[in-house]
C-alpha cells in the first residue's frame, strides 16, 4: 500500500508549478550581443577611438572610415575623436601606418529603446490578432522587437512572434496567428521586448481575450442624400468594411451628424441597418455625417469613425433661405412625426468678460420670391380698403347726426304758442256753445265775435 505524500511534498508541488510558470512567462530582454570588434556609441554623445595602447614611434597613424560602401580618410594620430554621434557615423573604422593595418573596428551608434506600450485588436472573428505600439523616435539600426503569447494559468511554452517597424506609421506591428476553433473567451498573456546594442526594454504583460480585442474597421462608402420635397430630412447610406463578412456576424452602427455651424454632434445608437433617415436636419444647411461600427453582440470596442460625408437637405427654389429660423425642440415633420432640432441660438458664443460675443450667421443669400410680393400687396390692399370703409362709415354717421340736429331746431321755431286770452266767463257760455265752423278762418271769426260782444 502506497504511503500518502508528506507535508513537505505537498508544499513543493505548488512551488514547482509556480516556478515553471515564472520560467514560461519570463523572457530575457537584455541588450543585443555585440561582435568582438564592435564599439557602441550613444546617439548624441562623444567617443574616442584608440588605434594602439602605445603610439608608434616615428610613425604617422592614419584613420580611415568605410560606411555604406564609401571609404574616406579622416585624420592622423593614434586617437580619433568623434563628437555628437549620429546614426550616419556608424561604420567600419581602421587605422594604419603606411600600408600596414594596425586595427579595424566597427562603430555602432544607437540609443536605448523605448518601453513598448502594446495594444492588440482583431478586425473580425476570422482574422488574426494584431498587436502594435507607437514610437516617439525612429529606433536605432539593429533594433529588434519580439512578442510572446501564452495561455494564462497554463504551464506551456509561449509562442514567439517577430515584429516589424513601419516608418510611415512610426510603430511596431506584430501578427498573432489564431488557430481555427480557438475559444474566444480564453485569457491570453502577451509579452513584448525591444532590444538593440544599447540596451533592452520589456513592456508590461497584457492579458487579453479574442472577443475583448475585437475591433472592426470603419464603415466605407458613406453618402448623404437629400429627399425631394423634404426640407428637414437626409438619407445616410454606408457599407460594411471589406474585412468584415456579414454572412456570419453582423455589425451594429452608431451615426453622428451636425450642421456645420454647430460645434457638437447628435448621435444615434443601435442602428442595425446600413442606412439612416435623419428627420430633424436644419433647413438649407450643410451637415457633416460619420459612422462607426461594433460587433452585434457588443464584444470588443467601437471602430474608428468613418471619413466625413456632407449633404444639404432639399430646398424649395421659391422659398426664402436668407437665414435660419429658430425651430422648436419638437417640430412636426412632413409625415406628421416629430423630430428633435436644436435652435441655432444655442450655439452662439457669449464673451465671459461681458465684452460681447460672436454670433454665427447664415452664409446663404436672400432669394426674391413672387409669393412674398403677392402677400405684401394683398395685405396693403386689404389695409387700404379697411381704412376707406372706416372713413366712409364715419362720414355717414356724422351726416346723419347733423340732419337730426337741424330738424330738431326747425320744429322748435314753428311751435304754436297759445294766445293770451282772458279766461272765459259765464256770460260767454252761450256764445261758445255754438261750435265755430271748421274753416281756416274760424279762429279769426271767433276773435271777431269775441270782440263784438266785448264792445
C-alpha positions in Angstrom: 0.0 0.0 0.0 1.4 3.3 -1.1 2.2 5.9 1.6 0.4 9.3 1.3 2.7 12.2 0.3 4.2 14.1 3.2 3.5 17.7 4.1 6.8 18.8 2.6 6.0 17.2 -0.7 2.6 18.9 -0.8 4.3 22.3 -0.4 6.9 21.6 -3.0 4.5 20.7 -5.8 2.7 24.1 -5.9 6.1 25.8 -5.6 7.4 23.8 -8.5 4.3 24.7 -10.5 4.8 28.4 -9.8 8.4 28.3 -10.8 7.5 26.6 -14.0 5.0 29.4 -14.7 7.6 32.0 -14.0 10.1 30.4 -16.3 7.5 30.1 -19.0 6.4 33.8 -18.7 9.8 35.3 -18.1 11.7 36.2 -21.3 15.2 37.7 -21.5 15.1 41.3 -22.7 18.7 42.5 -22.4 20.9 44.3 -24.9 21.7 42.5 -28.1 25.1 40.9 -28.2 27.8 42.8 -30.0 30.6 41.3 -32.0 34.1 41.3 -30.6 35.3 44.1 -32.9 32.3 46.3 -32.3 32.2 49.5 -30.3 29.0 51.1 -29.1 28.5 54.8 -29.2 25.4 56.5 -27.8 23.4 58.8 -30.0 24.5 62.5 -29.4 27.5 61.6 -27.3 31.2 61.9 -28.0 33.5 58.9 -28.4 37.3 58.5 -28.7 38.7 55.6 -30.8 42.2 54.4 -30.0 44.4 52.7 -32.5 47.0 51.1 -30.2 47.8 51.3 -26.5 51.1 52.9 -27.3 51.6 55.3 -30.1 54.2 54.0 -32.6 57.4 56.0 -32.6 58.5 58.0 -35.6 55.3 56.9 -37.5 52.2 58.6 -38.7 48.9 56.8 -37.9 46.2 57.4 -40.5 42.5 56.8 -39.8 40.0 55.8 -42.5 36.3 55.0 -42.4 34.1 52.9 -44.6 30.4 53.3 -44.3 27.6 52.5 -46.7 30.2 51.2 -49.3 32.2 54.5 -49.4 35.6 54.9 -47.9 37.3 58.2 -46.8 40.3 59.5 -44.9 39.6 61.2 -41.6 42.6 62.3 -39.6 46.0 61.5 -38.3 47.0 60.4 -34.9 46.8 57.4 -32.5 43.3 58.5 -31.4 40.2 59.7 -33.2 37.6 61.9 -31.5 34.1 61.9 -32.9 31.7 64.5 -31.5 27.9 64.4 -31.2 27.4 61.0 -32.8 24.7 60.4 -35.4 23.4 57.3 -36.9 25.3 58.1 -40.0 28.6 57.8 -38.1 28.1 54.0 -37.8 30.6 52.1 -39.9 34.0 50.4 -40.1 37.0 52.4 -38.8 40.6 51.4 -39.4 44.0 52.8 -38.5 47.2 52.1 -40.3 50.8 53.1 -40.7 51.5 53.4 -44.4 50.2 50.2 -45.9 50.3 48.3 -42.7 46.9 47.8 -41.0 47.1 48.2 -37.2 43.5 47.9 -36.1 40.0 47.6 -37.6 36.8 48.1 -35.6 33.1 48.6 -36.1 31.3 51.6 -34.6 27.6 51.1 -33.8 25.7 54.3 -32.9 22.5 53.5 -31.0 20.3 54.6 -28.1 18.3 52.5 -25.6 14.9 51.5 -27.0 11.7 52.9 -25.7 9.5 50.9 -23.4 6.7 49.4 -25.5 3.0 50.2 -24.7 1.3 47.4 -26.6 -2.4 47.3 -27.7 -4.0 44.4 -29.6 -7.0 44.3 -31.8 -8.8 41.9 -34.2 -10.6 43.2 -37.3 -13.2 40.4 -37.4 -13.9 36.9 -36.0 -11.9 35.2 -38.7 -8.8 37.5 -38.7 -5.5 37.3 -36.9 -4.8 39.4 -33.8 -2.6 42.4 -34.5 -0.6 44.0 -31.6 1.2 47.3 -32.0 2.8 50.1 -30.1 3.9 53.6 -31.3 7.4 55.0 -31.2 8.3 58.6 -30.4 11.6 58.4 -32.2 12.9 56.3 -35.0 14.5 53.2 -33.5 18.2 52.7 -33.8 19.6 50.4 -36.6 19.6 46.8 -35.5 16.7 47.2 -33.1 14.8 44.0 -32.6 11.2 43.7 -31.3 9.7 40.4 -30.2 6.3 39.3 -28.9 5.3 36.2 -26.9 1.8 34.8 -26.3 0.8 32.0 -24.0 -2.4 30.9 -22.3 -3.0 32.2 -18.8 -2.5 29.8 -15.8 -1.2 27.1 -18.1 2.4 25.8 -17.9 3.4 25.8 -21.6 5.9 27.4 -23.8 5.0 30.7 -25.2 4.5 31.3 -29.0 7.2 33.8 -30.3 6.4 36.3 -33.0 8.8 38.8 -34.7 7.5 42.3 -35.0 8.2 44.8 -37.8 8.7 48.5 -37.7 6.7 50.7 -40.1 8.4 54.1 -40.6 5.4 55.9 -42.1 3.2 54.9 -39.3 6.0 55.1 -36.7 5.0 52.0 -34.9 5.9 48.3 -34.4 3.3 45.7 -35.6 3.1 42.0 -34.7 0.8 39.5 -36.2 -0.5 36.7 -34.0 -1.9 33.6 -35.8 -5.2 32.3 -34.3 -5.8 28.6 -35.0 -9.4 27.8 -36.1 -11.7 26.8 -33.3 -9.9 28.7 -30.6 -12.0 29.7 -27.6 -12.7 33.5 -27.8 -13.2 33.7 -24.1 -9.9 32.1 -23.0 -7.4 34.5 -21.5 -4.0 35.0 -23.1 -0.9 36.7 -21.8 1.0 38.9 -24.2 4.7 39.9 -23.5 6.9 42.2 -25.6 10.6 43.1 -25.7 12.6 45.6 -27.7 16.4 45.5 -27.7 19.4 46.7 -29.5 23.1 47.1 -28.8 22.5 50.0 -26.4 20.0 48.0 -24.2 16.7 46.3 -23.9 13.3 47.2 -22.7 10.4 44.9 -21.8 6.7 46.0 -21.9 4.2 45.2 -19.2 2.3 41.9 -19.8 -1.1 42.4 -21.2 -4.0 40.0 -20.6 -6.5 39.7 -23.5 -9.2 37.5 -24.9 -10.0 37.1 -28.6 -13.5 38.6 -28.0 -12.3 41.6 -26.0 -9.8 42.8 -28.7 -12.5 42.6 -31.5 -12.4 46.0 -33.2 -13.9 46.3 -36.7 -12.7 48.6 -39.4 -14.7 51.8 -40.0 -17.7 51.6 -42.4 -17.0 52.6 -46.0 -18.9 54.4 -48.8 -20.7 56.8 -46.6 -23.1 59.0 -48.6 -25.6 61.7 -47.6 -28.6 62.4 -50.0 -31.4 64.9 -49.9 -35.0 63.8 -50.2 -37.3 65.5 -52.7 -39.9 67.7 -51.0 -38.4 67.1 -47.5 -36.5 70.2 -46.3 -35.7 68.6 -42.9 -34.7 65.1 -44.0 -31.4 63.5 -45.1 -30.8 59.9 -46.2 -27.5 58.4 -45.0 -26.2 55.2 -46.5 -23.0 53.2 -45.9 -21.4 49.7 -46.4 -19.7 47.1 -44.3 -15.9 47.3 -44.2 -14.3 44.8 -46.6 -12.6 43.0 -43.7 -15.9 42.0 -42.1 -18.1 39.3 -43.6 -21.8 39.9 -42.8 -22.8 36.4 -43.7 -21.6 35.1 -40.3 -21.8 38.1 -38.0 -23.5 41.4 -38.2 -22.4 44.8 -37.0 -24.4 47.5 -35.2 -23.6 51.1 -36.1 -23.6 54.5 -34.4 -24.2 57.6 -36.5 -23.3 61.1 -35.6 -24.2 64.3 -37.5 -24.2 68.0 -37.1 -25.0 71.2 -39.0 -21.8 73.0 -40.0 -22.4 76.0 -37.7 -22.9 73.7 -34.7 -19.7 72.6 -32.7 -21.2 69.3 -31.3 -22.6 66.2 -32.8 -26.0 64.5 -32.4 -25.5 60.7 -32.1 -27.9 57.9 -33.0 -27.1 54.5 -31.5 -28.3 50.9 -32.0 -28.6 51.1 -35.8 -28.7 47.6 -37.3 -29.2 48.6 -40.9 -26.8 50.3 -43.4 -28.9 53.4 -43.7 -30.5 56.1 -41.5 -33.2 58.7 -42.2 -32.4 61.9 -40.4 -35.7 63.8 -39.8 -34.5 66.9 -37.9 -32.0 68.4 -40.3 -31.6 72.2 -40.4 -33.2 73.7 -43.5 -30.8 74.8 -46.2 -27.7 73.9 -44.1 -24.9 71.6 -45.0 -24.5 68.7 -42.5 -21.4 66.6 -41.6 -22.1 62.8 -41.0 -19.8 60.0 -39.7 -20.5 56.3 -38.9 -18.7 53.7 -36.8 -19.3 50.0 -36.1 -19.2 47.4 -33.4 -19.9 43.7 -33.1 -23.7 43.0 -32.9 -23.3 41.3 -29.5 -21.3 44.2 -28.0 -18.0 42.3 -28.0 -14.8 44.4 -28.2 -14.7 48.1 -28.9 -16.1 50.5 -31.4 -14.2 51.1 -34.7 -12.8 54.4 -35.6 -15.2 57.0 -37.1 -15.5 56.8 -40.9 -14.4 59.6 -43.1 -16.7 62.6 -43.1 -19.6 62.8 -45.6 -21.5 66.0 -46.2 -25.0 66.8 -47.5 -27.6 69.5 -47.6 -31.4 69.0 -47.3 -33.7 69.7 -50.2 -34.6 73.4 -50.6 -37.7 74.8 -52.3 -36.4 77.2 -55.0 -39.3 79.6 -54.2 -38.6 79.6 -50.5 -36.6 82.3 -48.7 -33.4 80.9 -47.4 -31.7 84.1 -46.2 -31.5 83.0 -42.6 -32.3 80.0 -40.4 -35.3 80.4 -38.2 -35.1 79.1 -34.6 -37.0 75.9 -34.5 -38.7 74.3 -31.6 -37.1 71.4 -29.9 -40.1 69.3 -31.0 -41.3 70.2 -34.5 -43.6 68.2 -36.8 -42.0 66.9 -40.0 -43.6 66.2 -43.3 -45.1 62.9 -42.4 -46.7 64.2 -39.1 -43.9 62.7 -37.0 -41.7 64.7 -34.6 -38.0 65.2 -34.7 -35.6 66.9 -32.4 -33.9 70.1 -33.8 -31.7 72.4 -31.8 -32.0 76.1 -32.2 -29.1 77.9 -33.8 -29.1 80.3 -30.8 -27.8 77.5 -28.6 -24.5 77.7 -30.5 -23.9 81.4 -30.1 -20.8 82.2 -28.1 -21.0 84.7 -25.2 -18.0 86.6 -24.0 -17.2 85.6 -20.4 -16.0 89.2 -19.6 -19.2 90.8 -20.9 -17.4 92.4 -23.8 -19.8 90.9 -26.3 -19.8 87.6 -28.2 -19.7 86.4 -31.8 -23.0 85.4 -33.3 -22.9 82.8 -36.1 -24.9 83.9 -39.1 -26.1 82.0 -42.1 -23.9 82.3 -45.1 -26.8 82.0 -47.6 -28.0 85.0 -49.7 -31.7 86.1 -49.9 -33.6 84.9 -52.9 -36.6 87.0 -54.1 -39.9 85.2 -54.2 -43.1 86.2 -56.0 -45.2 84.8 -53.2 -43.7 87.4 -50.9 -44.7 90.2 -53.2 -48.3 88.8 -53.5 -48.7 88.5 -49.8 -47.3 92.1 -49.3 -49.5 93.6 -52.0 -52.6 91.8 -50.8 -52.0 92.9 -47.2 -51.6 96.5 -48.4 -54.8 96.5 -50.5 -56.7 95.0 -47.6 -55.4 97.7 -45.3 -56.4 100.5 -47.7 -59.9 99.0 -48.2 -60.4 98.8 -44.4 -59.3 102.4 -44.0 -61.6 103.7 -46.7 -64.5 101.7 -45.1 -63.9 103.3 -41.8 -63.7 106.8 -43.3 -67.0 106.3 -45.2 -68.8 104.9 -42.2 -67.6 107.8 -40.0 -68.8 110.4 -42.6 -72.2 108.7 -42.9 -72.6 108.7 -39.1 -71.6 112.4 -39.0 -74.0 113.4 -41.7 -77.0 111.6 -40.1 -76.3 113.2 -36.8 -76.2 116.7 -38.4 -79.6 116.1 -40.1 -81.3 115.1 -36.8 -79.9 118.2 -35.1 -81.2 120.6 -37.8 -84.7 119.0 -37.7 -85.0 119.4 -34.0 -84.0 123.1 -34.2 -86.6 123.8 -37.0 -89.5 122.3 -35.1 -88.7 124.5 -32.1 -89.0 127.7 -34.2 -92.6 126.8 -35.6 -94.3 125.7 -32.4 -97.9 127.1 -31.8 -97.9 129.5 -28.9 -101.4 129.8 -27.2 -102.9 133.3 -27.5 -103.0 135.4 -24.4 -106.8 135.5 -23.9 -108.6 136.2 -20.7 -110.3 133.2 -19.1 -113.9 132.7 -20.3 -116.9 133.9 -18.1 -120.4 132.6 -17.6 -121.9 135.3 -19.9 -119.8 134.0 -22.7 -121.1 130.5 -22.4 -124.0 130.8 -24.9 -121.6 132.2 -27.5 -119.2 129.4 -27.0 -122.0 126.8 -27.1 -122.3 127.2 -30.8 -119.5 125.5 -32.5 -117.4 127.5 -34.8 -117.2 126.5 -38.4 -114.2 124.3 -39.2 -112.7 126.7 -41.6 -109.3 128.1 -41.8 -110.6 131.4 -40.9 -112.5 130.1 -37.9 -110.0 131.4 -35.5 -110.4 134.9 -36.8 -114.2 134.6 -36.7 -114.1 133.6 -33.1 -111.9 136.5 -32.4 -114.3 138.9 -34.2 -117.3 137.6 -32.2 -115.5 138.0 -29.0 -114.5 141.5 -29.9 -118.1 142.5 -30.8 -119.5 141.1 -27.7 -117.0 142.9 -25.7 -118.0 146.1 -27.3 
